Amino acid sequence: MTKDELYSKLKEILINDFDIDEDLIKPEALIQDELELDSIDSVDMIVKVKPLLNGKIEPDAFKSVKTVQDVVDILEPLTK
């Protein structure tokens, strides 16, 4: 899966499952500040993305995640 495909899937999840306005979802959007997802929401988001992945998500990988693009960059290698 390409980064663009993963971004599209992630955007779809954010819109459908978290009721986030599509106009707010951009690669540089801050997950906590702009999209207003707390840590529990972030875990839920990862659970919803997990079926797209072939690899295991390391919990420490998300300590530095701040933007939507950060999520895509971390998850994309796990889709191969």
C-alpha positions in Angstrom: 0.0 0.0 0.0 1.3 3.4 -0.9 1.4 6.3 1.5 -1.3 8.0 -0.6 -3.5 5.0 -0.3 -2.9 4.7 3.5 -3.6 8.4 3.9 -6.9 8.0 2.1 -7.9 5.1 4.3 -6.9 6.9 7.4 -8.8 10.0 6.3 -11.9 7.8 5.7 -11.6 6.3 9.2 -11.3 9.8 10.7 -14.3 11.1 8.9 -16.6 8.0 9.4 -15.6 6.8 12.8 -14.6 10.0 14.6 -16.9 12.5 12.9 -14.0 14.8 12.0 -14.8 17.4 9.3 -13.0 16.4 6.0 -11.7 19.9 5.6 -9.7 19.6 8.8 -7.9 16.4 7.8 -4.6 17.4 6.1 -1.2 15.7 6.3 0.1 18.5 8.5 -3.0 18.5 10.8 -2.1 18.0 14.5 -3.9 15.0 15.8 -4.5 16.4 19.3 -4.7 20.1 18.8 -6.5 20.3 15.4 -8.4 17.0 15.2 -9.0 16.9 18.9 -8.2 13.2 19.3 -7.2 12.3 22.8 -4.9 9.3 23.6 -7.9 6.9 23.8 -9.2 8.1 20.4 -5.7 7.6 19.0 -5.6 4.0 20.2 -9.1 3.5 18.7 -7.8 4.9 15.4 -4.9 2.5 15.3 -7.2 -0.4 16.1 -9.3 0.6 13.1 -6.2 0.8 10.8 -4.7 -2.4 12.1 -6.5 -4.7 9.5 -4.7 -2.9 6.8 -1.3 -3.8 8.2 0.9 -6.8 7.7 3.3 -6.0 10.5 3.1 -5.5 14.3 2.8 -2.0 15.6 5.4 -1.1 18.2 3.8 1.0 21.0 6.9 3.2 21.3 6.6 4.1 17.6 3.7 6.5 18.5 5.4 8.5 21.1 6.6 11.0 18.6 3.5 11.1 16.4 2.0 14.6 16.2 0.4 14.9 12.7 -1.6 12.8 10.3 1.4 12.4 8.1 3.4 11.1 11.1 0.9 8.3 11.4 1.1 7.5 7.7 4.9 7.5 7.8 5.0 5.1 10.7 2.3 2.7 9.4 3.2 2.6 5.7 6.2 0.2 6.1 3.9 -2.2 8.0 1.5 -2.5 5.0 4.2 -4.4 2.9 
